[in-house]
């Protein structure tokens, strides 16, 4: 059984590697619960320089940053972009592989004059 202290120390050491941190964030972003991703960002920030340093770089209040990166946080996209940039990452959009058809526009109906 791994004690929590040992696990958090291990995770912090692993997250110091930017490649590992990137993979960690991307995997957490796949979860349907946004809170998982927010906590992952918090983990990476703590491993990098700490929340206080992140708050300074992101020009955010430390307490509000903890609230934003909590499991119940609901940050604005702009805030999330600033936070990620401050820890050395960015959002990226990619086309997904899917068999779904493109949405079609409804056809215009001819007007019938009475």
C-alpha positions as CSV (number, residue, x, y, z in Angstrom):
1,X,0.0,0.0,0.0
2,X,1.4,3.4,-1.0
3,X,1.0,6.2,1.4
4,X,-0.4,9.4,0.1
5,X,2.7,11.4,0.9
6,X,4.9,9.0,-1.1
7,X,2.4,9.1,-4.1
8,X,2.3,12.9,-4.2
9,X,6.1,13.1,-4.0
10,X,6.4,10.5,-6.8
11,X,3.8,12.4,-8.9
12,X,5.6,15.7,-8.4
13,X,8.9,14.2,-9.5
14,X,7.2,12.7,-12.6
15,X,5.4,16.0,-13.5
16,X,8.7,17.9,-13.4
17,X,9.3,16.2,-16.8
18,X,7.5,18.4,-19.4
19,X,6.8,15.4,-21.7
20,X,5.2,13.5,-18.8
21,X,3.2,16.6,-17.7
22,X,1.9,17.1,-21.2
23,X,0.7,13.5,-21.5
24,X,-0.8,13.6,-18.0
25,X,-2.8,16.8,-18.8
26,X,-4.0,15.4,-22.1
27,X,-5.2,12.2,-20.5
28,X,-7.0,14.1,-17.8
29,X,-8.6,16.3,-20.3
30,X,-10.2,13.3,-21.9
31,X,-12.2,12.7,-18.8
32,X,-15.8,13.8,-18.9
33,X,-15.4,15.5,-15.6
34,X,-13.7,18.9,-16.1
35,X,-12.7,18.8,-12.4
36,X,-10.2,16.0,-13.2
37,X,-8.4,18.2,-15.7
38,X,-8.4,21.2,-13.3
39,X,-6.9,19.2,-10.5
40,X,-4.3,17.9,-13.0
41,X,-3.4,21.5,-13.9
42,X,-3.0,22.2,-10.2
43,X,-0.7,19.1,-9.8
44,X,1.5,20.3,-12.7
45,X,1.6,23.8,-11.3
46,X,2.6,22.5,-7.9
47,X,5.3,20.3,-9.4
48,X,6.7,23.1,-11.6
49,X,7.1,26.1,-9.3
50,X,4.1,26.0,-7.0
51,X,0.8,27.8,-7.0
52,X,2.2,31.1,-5.6
53,X,4.6,31.4,-8.5
54,X,1.9,30.4,-11.0
55,X,-0.4,33.1,-9.5
56,X,2.3,35.7,-10.1
57,X,3.0,34.6,-13.7
58,X,-0.7,34.2,-14.6
59,X,-1.5,37.6,-12.8
60,X,-4.1,35.9,-10.6
61,X,-4.8,36.0,-6.9
62,X,-3.5,32.9,-5.2
63,X,-6.7,32.1,-3.4
64,X,-8.9,32.5,-6.5
65,X,-6.4,30.3,-8.4
66,X,-6.9,27.5,-5.9
67,X,-10.7,27.9,-6.3
68,X,-10.4,28.0,-10.1
69,X,-8.2,24.8,-10.1
70,X,-10.5,23.0,-7.7
71,X,-12.6,20.0,-8.7
72,X,-15.7,22.3,-8.7
73,X,-13.9,25.2,-10.5
74,X,-15.4,26.7,-13.6
75,X,-12.8,28.9,-15.2
76,X,-13.3,31.1,-18.2
77,X,-11.5,30.0,-21.3
78,X,-9.3,33.1,-21.2
79,X,-8.2,32.3,-17.6
80,X,-7.5,28.7,-18.5
81,X,-5.3,29.8,-21.5
82,X,-3.4,32.2,-19.2
83,X,-2.9,29.5,-16.5
84,X,-1.7,26.9,-19.0
85,X,0.6,29.4,-20.7
86,X,2.1,30.3,-17.3
87,X,3.1,26.6,-16.7
88,X,4.4,26.2,-20.3
89,X,1.4,24.7,-22.1
90,X,-1.4,25.7,-24.5
91,X,-4.7,24.4,-25.8
92,X,-4.8,22.9,-29.2
93,X,-7.7,21.9,-31.3
94,X,-7.6,18.8,-33.5
95,X,-10.1,17.2,-35.8
96,X,-11.5,14.0,-34.3
97,X,-11.7,10.8,-36.2
98,X,-15.4,9.9,-36.4
99,X,-17.9,8.4,-38.7
100,X,-20.5,11.1,-38.0
101,X,-21.9,12.9,-41.0
102,X,-21.4,16.6,-41.3
103,X,-24.4,18.6,-40.1
104,X,-26.6,19.7,-43.0
105,X,-28.5,22.9,-43.2
106,X,-32.3,22.6,-43.5
107,X,-33.5,23.2,-47.0
108,X,-35.4,26.4,-47.6
109,X,-39.1,25.9,-48.1
110,X,-40.7,27.5,-51.0
111,X,-43.3,30.1,-50.0
112,X,-46.8,29.5,-51.1
113,X,-48.8,32.6,-51.8
114,X,-52.4,32.5,-50.9
